[in-house]
Amino acid sequence: SNIYRYQKLATEQDQRVEDERTRQNAEARKLVHEMNNPLGIIRNYLEVLSLKLTDDESVQNQLSTLREEIDRIGNIALRMKDTGAPEDLAQGAVNINELINNLMGIFRVSHFSTHGISENLNLDQKIPSLTSDRNRLKQVLTNLIKNAVEALPDGGTISITTRDQVNINGSQFVELKIRDSGPGIPGQILDKIFTPIESTKGPNNSGLGLTIVKNLITDLDGSISCGNSMEGGAEFSIMLPRKLET
């Protein structure tokens, strides 16, 4: 009968979906295994460098930050083993200004010095530790700073500002602003900047980075807006709930 035929087709479709999911998970496990090999080598070299440079505190801090980033990559890789598993929100105490300073330390060495980029930090020291997800915030800031660097191929300035106690409709937020002195965001891009469309970086870049940023901020119950500053460069403003430790 027709009902039996439709049921059979539906069962076959479900089986194909399940087979594809199994195949993807097997591929993910293979990739995780392959990624862990170079990550292990990098960790070992960092340990060797750390032992050789024990007298340089600033270098030790940078090496420590690099180790944290490598561990974060490892954790992301582990989550790839089950491609359908959502990442839980990891709530903990986060010092926003310290997180920014740590990331800027990495970008100074890896990007700013080679691109002739200067920085301007104006961080509100009154901001308390917030209850938030450190890794999600780090991913957001890394994406936005990297985008700002890419907007300044011939040098320029990246400015980051934080501000405590911004009241929006009766609720308290902490504000983070990232601005660059580049050419700004074209109007046709600005209209759909948080959707996965072709970006100004070329056809091979889908603009997923800012879509991911928006989704991460949504996970944190915050908001993100963007526009062009009076000086012409792109400016992103993030509002994070001012949730304090209990």
C-alpha positions as CSV (number, residue, x, y, z in Angstrom):
1,S,0.0,0.0,0.0
2,N,1.0,3.7,-0.3
3,I,1.2,4.1,3.5
4,Y,3.6,1.2,3.7
5,R,5.7,2.6,0.9
6,Y,5.9,6.0,2.5
7,Q,6.8,4.5,5.8
8,K,9.6,2.5,4.1
9,L,10.9,5.6,2.4
10,A,10.9,7.6,5.6
11,T,12.8,4.8,7.4
12,E,15.3,4.7,4.6
13,Q,15.7,8.5,4.8
14,D,16.2,8.3,8.6
15,Q,18.9,5.6,8.1
16,R,20.7,7.7,5.5
17,V,20.8,10.6,7.9
18,E,22.1,8.4,10.7
19,D,24.7,6.9,8.4
20,E,25.9,10.4,7.4
21,R,26.0,11.5,11.0
22,T,28.1,8.4,11.8
23,R,30.4,9.1,8.9
24,Q,30.9,12.8,10.0
25,N,31.6,11.8,13.6
26,A,34.2,9.2,12.4
27,E,35.8,12.0,10.2
28,A,35.8,14.3,13.2
29,R,37.5,11.8,15.5
30,K,40.2,11.3,12.8
31,L,40.7,15.0,12.5
32,V,41.0,15.3,16.3
33,H,43.7,12.6,16.4
34,E,45.6,14.4,13.6
35,M,45.3,17.8,15.3
36,N,46.6,16.5,18.6
37,N,49.9,15.5,17.1
38,P,51.2,19.0,16.1
39,L,49.6,20.5,19.2
40,G,51.6,18.1,21.4
41,I,54.8,19.1,19.6
42,I,54.0,22.8,20.0
43,R,53.4,22.2,23.8
44,N,56.7,20.5,24.1
45,Y,58.6,23.3,22.4
46,L,56.9,25.8,24.6
47,E,58.0,23.9,27.7
48,V,61.6,23.9,26.3
49,L,61.4,27.7,25.7
50,S,60.0,28.2,29.2
51,L,62.9,26.4,30.8
52,K,65.4,28.4,28.7
53,L,63.8,31.8,29.5
54,T,63.1,31.5,33.2
55,D,64.6,35.0,34.0
56,D,62.3,36.9,31.6
57,E,58.9,37.4,33.3
58,S,57.2,39.1,30.4
59,V,58.1,36.2,28.1
60,Q,57.0,33.7,30.7
61,N,53.6,35.4,30.8
62,Q,53.3,35.3,27.0
63,L,54.3,31.6,26.9
64,S,51.6,30.9,29.6
65,T,49.0,32.7,27.4
66,L,50.1,30.6,24.4
67,R,49.7,27.4,26.4
68,E,46.2,28.5,27.4
69,E,45.4,29.0,23.7
70,I,46.8,25.7,22.7
71,D,44.7,24.0,25.4
72,R,41.6,25.8,24.1
73,I,42.3,24.5,20.6
74,G,42.6,21.0,22.1
75,N,39.2,21.4,23.9
76,I,37.6,22.6,20.7
77,A,39.0,19.6,18.9
78,L,37.6,17.3,21.5
79,R,34.1,18.7,21.1
80,M,34.4,18.0,17.3
81,K,34.3,14.3,18.2
82,D,30.5,14.7,18.5
83,T,29.5,17.2,16.0
84,G,26.0,17.3,17.3
85,A,26.9,18.2,20.8
86,P,26.3,21.8,21.9
87,E,28.9,23.5,24.1
88,D,27.7,24.2,27.6
89,L,27.9,27.7,28.9
90,A,30.9,27.7,31.4
91,Q,30.0,30.4,34.0
92,G,32.9,31.7,36.0
93,A,34.6,34.9,37.2
94,V,36.0,36.9,34.3
95,N,38.2,40.0,34.6
96,I,37.3,41.8,31.3
97,N,40.3,44.1,31.4
98,E,42.8,41.4,32.2
99,L,41.4,39.3,29.3
100,I,41.8,42.2,26.9
101,N,45.4,42.9,28.1
102,N,46.3,39.2,27.6
103,L,45.0,39.1,24.1
104,M,46.6,42.4,23.2
105,G,49.9,41.0,24.4
106,I,49.5,38.2,21.8
107,F,48.5,40.5,19.0
108,R,51.4,42.9,19.7
109,V,53.8,40.1,18.9
110,S,51.9,38.3,16.2
111,H,50.2,41.1,14.3
112,F,50.7,44.7,15.4
113,S,54.5,44.9,15.1
114,T,54.5,43.3,11.6
115,H,51.6,45.5,10.3
116,G,52.8,48.8,11.9
117,I,49.6,49.0,14.0
118,S,49.5,51.1,17.2
119,E,47.0,50.6,20.0
120,N,44.9,52.8,22.3
121,L,43.5,51.2,25.4
122,N,41.1,53.1,27.7
123,L,40.0,50.5,30.2
124,D,37.7,51.3,33.1
125,Q,39.5,49.9,36.2
126,K,36.3,50.0,38.3
127,I,34.8,47.1,36.4
128,P,34.4,44.1,38.8
129,S,34.9,40.5,37.8
130,L,31.8,39.4,35.9
131,T,30.1,36.0,35.9
132,S,30.4,35.0,32.3
133,D,32.0,32.5,29.9
134,R,35.7,33.3,29.5
135,N,36.3,31.2,26.4
136,R,33.3,32.6,24.6
137,L,34.4,36.2,25.4
138,K,38.0,35.4,24.3
139,Q,36.6,34.0,21.0
140,V,34.5,37.2,20.4
141,L,37.4,39.5,21.2
142,T,39.9,37.5,19.1
143,N,37.6,37.7,16.1
144,L,37.0,41.4,16.4
145,I,40.6,42.3,17.0
146,K,41.7,40.1,14.0
147,N,39.1,41.8,11.8
148,A,40.4,45.2,12.9
149,V,43.9,44.1,12.0
150,E,42.8,43.0,8.5
151,A,41.2,46.4,8.0
152,L,44.6,48.1,8.5
153,P,47.0,46.6,6.0
154,D,49.0,49.8,5.9
155,G,49.1,50.4,9.6
156,G,46.8,52.5,11.8
157,T,45.3,52.4,15.3
158,I,43.1,49.9,17.1
159,S,41.3,51.4,20.1
160,I,39.6,49.4,22.8
161,T,37.4,51.0,25.5
162,T,35.6,49.4,28.5
163,R,33.0,51.2,30.6
164,D,31.3,50.0,33.8
165,Q,27.6,50.4,34.8
166,V,25.8,51.3,31.6
167,N,22.0,51.3,32.3
168,I,19.8,50.0,29.5
169,N,16.1,50.0,30.2
170,G,16.8,49.6,33.9
171,S,19.3,46.8,33.6
172,Q,23.1,47.1,34.3
173,F,25.6,46.3,31.6
174,V,29.4,46.6,31.0
175,E,30.4,48.0,27.6
176,L,33.3,47.0,25.4
177,K,34.1,49.0,22.3
178,I,36.6,48.0,19.6
179,R,37.4,50.6,16.9
180,D,39.9,50.8,14.0
181,S,41.1,53.7,11.9
182,G,40.5,51.8,8.7
183,P,38.1,52.7,5.8
184,G,35.0,51.6,7.6
185,I,32.2,49.2,6.7
186,P,30.4,49.8,3.3
187,G,26.7,50.5,3.6
188,Q,25.6,47.4,1.7
189,I,27.7,45.2,4.0
190,L,26.7,47.0,7.2
191,D,23.0,46.2,6.6
192,K,23.7,42.4,6.8
193,I,26.9,42.2,8.7
194,F,25.8,39.6,11.2
195,T,24.4,37.2,8.6
196,P,26.7,34.7,6.7
197,I,27.1,36.6,3.4
198,E,30.1,37.2,1.2
199,S,32.3,39.6,3.1
200,T,34.7,42.4,1.9
201,K,37.6,39.9,2.3
202,G,36.7,38.1,-1.0
203,P,34.5,35.3,-2.2
204,N,36.3,32.6,-0.1
205,N,35.2,34.3,3.1
206,S,31.6,33.8,4.0
207,G,31.4,36.4,6.7
208,L,30.8,33.6,9.2
209,G,33.2,35.2,11.8
210,L,30.8,38.0,12.7
211,T,27.8,35.6,12.6
212,I,29.6,33.4,15.2
213,V,30.4,36.5,17.2
214,K,26.8,37.5,17.4
215,N,25.7,34.0,18.4
216,L,28.3,33.9,21.1
217,I,27.2,37.2,22.5
218,T,23.6,36.0,22.4
219,D,24.7,32.9,24.4
220,L,26.0,35.4,27.0
221,D,22.7,37.3,27.1
222,G,24.4,40.4,25.7
223,S,24.1,42.4,22.6
224,I,26.4,43.7,19.8
225,S,26.1,46.6,17.5
226,C,28.3,48.1,14.9
227,G,28.7,51.2,12.7
228,N,31.3,53.6,11.4
229,S,32.9,56.1,13.8
230,M,33.0,59.8,13.2
231,E,36.5,59.3,12.0
232,G,35.4,56.7,9.5
233,G,36.7,53.4,10.9
234,A,34.6,50.5,11.9
235,E,33.3,50.4,15.6
236,F,31.8,47.4,17.4
237,S,30.0,47.9,20.7
238,I,29.3,45.0,23.0
239,M,27.0,45.1,26.0
240,L,27.5,42.3,28.6
241,P,25.2,41.8,31.5
242,R,26.7,43.1,34.7
243,K,26.3,39.8,36.5
244,L,28.5,39.6,39.6
245,E,29.7,36.6,41.6
246,T,27.3,35.6,44.3
